[in-house]
């Protein structure tokens, strides 16, 4: 088991009352699975992903990541666990503008204190077809190239679990297809577990299982 979610709920103060974003979410993700989380805009998909990663804490319920109860860890503890266990790919790339492609890919390796981060990052960037773009800054890369750097960065640490939030949302159809094909190839190569948030049904069907959210609730 890579991830277990029990009774997960999230509410926030809103005006005079409380807005419930997620209601009583339960599911388990086992090693090697590819799971899509789908639902309309506002259904709670990104909120759920943030809770799974320990970026936010639930109002009720619990998340176990790599058999650790996130609610029992402080912020530093959750950050350390994320660094070891998770890779992230976001819709808006989240590259650091002041760092080159190589430096962006090296960052998670350096934060973990892993040996020879430069060599590992160079190999990952070559794997995503960017061997000739190592010294380029994000502003000099196309959207597709930036998302490839994000993939290289995510897979560089050989994460147990990859979380992808609308990874093609800012890309044209052809570029998005190339990035998705690459993500699934690398996922298979490393045997990573994948949780993919998307509103794209054809993309969701490439996963082995689909979890549907509607108004913050799981629907079968």
DAHUNOR-V985214 format. One record per residue. N is the residue number from 0. RES is the residue in one small letter. PSI is psi in whole degrees, 0 to 359 (* if undefined). OMEGA is omega in radians with two decimals (* if undefined). D_CENTER is the distance of its C-alpha to the mean C-alpha in whole Angstrom. Layout:
n: [N/N]
res: [RES/RES]
psi: [PSI/PSI]
omega: [OMEGA/OMEGA]
d_center: [D_CENTER/D_CENTER]
This chain:
n: [0/1/2/3/4/5/6/7/8/9/10/11/12/13/14/15/16/17/18/19/20/21/22/23/24/25/26/27/28/29/30/31/32/33/34/35/36/37/38/39/40/41/42/43/44/45/46/47/48/49/50/51/52/53/54/55/56/57/58/59/60/61/62/63/64/65/66/67/68/69/70/71/72/73/74/75/76/77/78/79/80/81/82/83/84/85/86/87/88/89/90/91/92/93/94/95/96/97/98/99/100/101/102/103/104/105/106/107/108/109/110/111/112/113/114/115/116/117/118/119/120/121/122/123/124/125/126/127/128/129/130/131/132/133/134/135/136/137/138/139/140/141/142/143/144/145/146/147/148/149/150/151/152/153/154/155/156/157/158/159/160/161/162/163/164/165/166/167/168/169/170/171/172/173/174/175/176/177/178/179/180/181/182/183/184/185/186/187/188/189/190/191/192/193/194/195/196/197/198/199/200/201/202/203/204/205/206/207/208/209/210/211/212/213/214/215/216/217/218/219]
res: [x/x/x/x/x/x/x/x/x/x/x/x/x/x/x/x/x/x/x/x/x/x/x/x/x/x/x/x/x/x/x/x/x/x/x/x/x/x/x/x/x/x/x/x/x/x/x/x/x/x/x/x/x/x/x/x/x/x/x/x/x/x/x/x/x/x/x/x/x/x/x/x/x/x/x/x/x/x/x/x/x/x/x/x/x/x/x/x/x/x/x/x/x/x/x/x/x/x/x/x/x/x/x/x/x/x/x/x/x/x/x/x/x/x/x/x/x/x/x/x/x/x/x/x/x/x/x/x/x/x/x/x/x/x/x/x/x/x/x/x/x/x/x/x/x/x/x/x/x/x/x/x/x/x/x/x/x/x/x/x/x/x/x/x/x/x/x/x/x/x/x/x/x/x/x/x/x/x/x/x/x/x/x/x/x/x/x/x/x/x/x/x/x/x/x/x/x/x/x/x/x/x/x/x/x/x/x/x/x/x/x/x/x/x/x/x/x/x/x/x]
psi: [127/323/137/133/127/122/33/126/149/123/150/152/136/110/240/350/211/134/121/118/322/140/118/60/130/129/164/140/125/164/134/354/154/115/129/137/116/159/162/163/133/5/351/10/309/326/316/316/320/324/322/326/354/17/337/161/143/161/327/161/182/156/128/121/124/42/16/130/111/332/343/357/144/180/318/321/319/321/319/318/317/315/323/322/337/146/148/138/121/160/321/23/312/39/152/120/331/357/146/172/315/316/323/317/330/336/308/329/318/320/329/354/28/152/146/54/328/313/317/314/319/318/320/320/325/321/327/11/23/30/334/14/16/321/6/141/157/322/343/9/147/169/317/321/321/320/331/321/318/322/315/316/316/318/349/325/6/63/153/326/130/126/122/122/103/58/343/9/330/17/152/167/314/315/318/319/319/316/318/317/317/317/316/324/311/325/317/319/318/352/30/150/137/130/119/118/126/156/2/108/323/324/318/324/346/348/157/339/144/127/124/135/137/121/40/8/149/135/140/*]
omega: [3.11/-3.04/3.05/-3.11/-3.13/3.02/-3.00/3.09/3.09/3.09/3.09/3.07/-3.11/-3.14/-3.10/-3.02/-3.09/3.08/3.11/-3.09/3.13/-3.12/2.87/-3.13/3.10/2.93/3.11/3.06/-3.11/-3.05/3.07/3.12/2.91/-3.02/3.05/3.00/-3.05/3.12/3.14/3.05/-3.13/-3.11/3.08/-3.06/-3.08/3.05/3.12/-3.12/3.11/3.10/3.13/-3.11/-3.08/3.07/3.08/3.13/-3.13/3.01/3.11/3.12/-3.04/3.03/3.00/3.08/-3.10/3.08/3.05/3.07/-3.06/-3.10/-3.14/-3.13/3.02/-3.06/3.13/3.13/3.11/3.12/3.13/3.12/3.08/-3.10/-3.11/-2.89/-2.94/2.86/-3.10/2.94/-3.06/3.09/-3.04/2.96/3.13/2.99/3.09/-3.00/-3.07/-3.13/3.06/3.07/-3.13/-3.12/3.07/-3.11/3.13/-2.94/-3.11/3.10/3.13/-3.13/3.12/-3.13/-3.11/-3.09/3.00/-3.09/-3.11/-3.12/3.13/-3.12/3.10/3.13/-3.14/3.11/3.04/-3.13/-3.13/3.03/-3.08/-3.12/-3.13/-3.09/-3.00/-3.04/-3.14/3.04/-3.10/-3.09/3.13/3.13/3.04/3.11/3.13/3.11/3.10/3.14/3.04/3.05/3.13/3.08/3.13/3.13/-3.09/-3.06/-3.05/-3.09/-3.08/-3.07/3.03/-3.06/3.04/3.06/-3.12/-3.08/-3.13/-2.98/3.13/-3.02/-3.11/-3.08/3.03/-2.98/-3.08/3.13/3.12/3.12/3.13/-3.13/-3.13/3.11/-3.13/-3.13/3.14/3.08/-3.10/3.10/3.13/-3.13/-3.06/-3.10/-3.11/2.96/-3.04/2.92/-3.00/3.03/-3.11/2.97/-3.06/-3.07/-3.12/3.09/3.13/-3.09/3.06/3.10/-3.11/-3.09/3.12/3.05/-3.08/3.07/3.03/-3.13/3.05/3.12/3.04/3.04/-3.12/*]
d_center: [18/14/13/16/16/20/22/19/20/19/22/23/27/28/31/34/31/28/25/23/20/19/22/22/19/19/17/17/14/16/16/15/14/12/12/12/12/14/17/19/18/18/18/15/12/10/12/11/8/9/12/10/8/12/11/14/17/18/22/22/21/19/16/16/14/15/18/18/19/17/20/22/20/21/18/19/19/15/14/16/14/11/12/14/11/7/6/3/5/6/10/12/11/11/14/17/20/22/21/21/19/20/20/16/15/18/16/14/17/19/18/18/21/21/24/24/21/23/24/20/19/21/21/17/18/21/19/17/21/21/24/26/24/23/25/24/22/20/22/24/21/21/18/17/18/15/12/14/14/10/10/13/11/8/11/14/13/13/10/11/8/5/2/3/6/9/9/12/14/15/17/20/20/21/19/16/18/18/14/13/16/15/11/13/16/14/12/16/17/15/15/12/11/8/7/7/8/11/15/16/18/19/15/15/18/17/15/17/17/16/16/17/18/21/22/19/21/20/22/23]
